[in-house]
Amino acid sequence: MFDSVYSVPVQAAEFFLMMAVSIFTGFLYAWIMSFRIPSTKRFFIVVAIMPFIVSAVITFVNGNIGAGVAVGGAFSLIRFRSAPGSAEEIAAILIAMGSGIAFGMGYIAYGVIILVLLSIIFVFLSLIHIFEHNKVQRERLLRITIPESLEYSEVFDDTFSRYLSSYENVGVKTTAMGSMFKLSFKIKMKDRTREKEFIDELRTKNGNLEISILPYVDQEYLL
């Protein structure tokens, strides 16, 4: 039942060993990286199952040049989406592609295993409380609009030292025809419950102009 009608069959024991190792190591890798990458739970779920998806695809290609070309063409179709998909959408596409390759090469039982097993794993990881490190302090992006007459180099330092565990100026931009400046800081709050108190104190120094605190995205400050 597990033999391919097109090529030398993959041994069932080898496949399940590969599956167990790739899923376990993928889960371990995602768990470790979740402490370092400020991303979402759904992103790490995708990362956890990605090794098995890729290894399954490589297993079924198994040196077949024609299948390799077909895989490259199929995966390139993702680039033609009109808008970037969510992590779940991209994972669903990859899972479907992996099982489709197995089906197309005659590995009917393996294709079923990929679809059923990964869908169960995906649902299970979504339901349990994992990859949600609420106590890990995330970096955030603070934007402060100030009038051009305000010397901003040190005016907020005393407030920052009271409320922030760390901060870094990551950008300055003029706005409103040069009459105002927008400052961007990468920050970590000492206590998230004092966020409103922190903003209120900043408002007394920037003339009650716009202030925002957003999730920090590296290399994309969106001034």
N, C-alpha and C positions, 0 to 999 in steps of 0.2 A: 504493500500500500504506500510505502514511503519511497519507492523507486521512481526515478524520472523516466519518461518515455523518450527523452531526447538525448541524454548524456549519462556518463557514469554517475550512479546514484550517490548522494551524500548519506553517510552512515548515520542512523538514528541516534546512536549513543554519542557520536561526535557532535551532532547538532544540539542535543539537549545539554551537553557539557558546555558548548559555546554559549548557549542561551543562558544557562545559570551564571556563568562567569561574567558575561557581558552585562546582564541585568544587575548583578550584585555590585560589580565595579562601577557601573554607571550610576547606581544609587549612591554609593559611597562618594564618588567624585562630586555629584550634585550636592550632597550634604555638606561636604567640606567647602565647596565653592560658595555655598549660600551664606557662609560667614564673611566672605570677602566681597562678593558682588552685590551691590544694592539693587536687586531686581525683585520680581514678583514670584509668588509661589508657583504659578502656572509655568513660568519660564524654567524653573528647576525641575518640575515634573517632566517637561519635554527633554531637558538635558539628561535626566535619569534614564529615560527609555531610548534615547538616541543611539547609544552604542549598539544595542541589539538590532535596531532597525538597519543601521549601516552594515553591521557584520552579517546579518541575514542576507542583505542584498549582495555583498561580496561573495558569500558562500554559494549563492545560486548562480552568479555569473561564472565563477570558477574557471577562469581562463578562456571563456568563450568570447571571442572578439566581437562577433555580431551582437551578442547580448550586452557587452560592455558599451558599444555604441548606442544601443537602444536605451540603456540606462541613462547615459549622459544626455540624450535627447529628451527623455521623459522628465528628468530632474530639472532641465533648463526651462521647462514649461512654467515652473513656479515664478520665474522672473517676469512673465507676461501678465501677471495679475494687475488689474487696474489700480488697486490700492493694497498696501501692505496688510497681510492677514495677522490675526492674533496668533499667540503661541499654540493654542489648541487647534486652530485651523491648519497651520503649517504642519503640526504633528499628525493630524488626521490625513493630510495629503501624503506625507511620507510613509505612514503605516499602510495606506491603501496602495501606494506604489510598491512597497516591499512585498506585500502579499500578492499583488498583481504579477510581479516578476516571477514569484514562485509558481503561481498558477500557470503563467505562460510557458514556463520551462517544464511543466509536467509534474511539479511537486504539489499535488493537490492537498494532501494532508498537511504539509508544512504551511501552505498558504492559509489554511483554516486556523492552524495554531497561531500564526502571526496575528491574524485579525482578532480572534477570540481572546487569546492570552493578553495581548497588549491593550485591548479595550477594557478588560477586567482590571489590569494593573493601573491604567489611567484613571478609571473610576475610583479604585481603592485609594490611590494616592491623593485624589481630590477630596475624598471624604475625611481622611485622617488629618490630625493636626501635626503637620510636619512642614519643614522649610519656613515656618513662621516664627522668626526669632524676634519677638516683641521687645526683648530687653537689649537687643543690639542697636546701638545708636546709629541712625542713618544720617549721612550728610544731606544738607538741604541748601537750597539756593535762596539767598536773601537779596531782594532788590529794593533799593531806596532811591526815591527821586528827591533831589535837593535843588534849591535855587543856585544860580551861577555865582552869587555873591558869597556863598558859604564855603569856607575852607574845609574840605572833607578829609584831609589826610589823617587827622587825629581826633576829630570832633566826636566820633562814636566809640573811641577806644575804652573809655571808662564804663560805658553801658555794656559793651561786648564782654569785657572782663568779668562783669557780674553775672551775666546770663549765659555765656557761651563757654563751652569747654575748649573749643578751637574755632578759628575763623581765618579766612584768607581772601584778600581782594583779588577777584578773578576778571574784573573788567570795569571800564568806565566808558560811558557813551553820552554824547550831547543829545538833547531833544528839545522840542518846542522852539525851533529856529535858534537854537543855541542859548536860550534863556534858562535852561535847566540841565542838570546832569542826572544820569541814571547810573548808580553804583551797583555792582553785583559782588556778593560775597558767598564763599562756600563756608557753611557754618555747621556746628554741632551744638545743640542745646544741652545745657546742664540738666534742666528739668523741663520737659515738654509741657507740663501743666502751667508753667509761667509764661507761655508764649504770648498771651494777650498783654500781660504786664510789660513784657519786653517790647512789643510793638508800640504800646502807649508811650513808653519812655522815648522811643525813637521819634515818635510823632512830635514831641515837644522840641526836638532838635532840628527836624527837617521842615518846619513850618507847616505841619499837618498835610504834607503832600503824600503821594501814593507810596505805599509800602506793601510788599508781597513776600511771602515765604512759600517756596515751591519745592517739589522733589528735585534733587540735584542730578543732572545728567551730564556725565563727563564729556568734554569736548563740544558741548552744545549749550552755551549759556543763554542763548535766545534773548539777547539784550533788547 
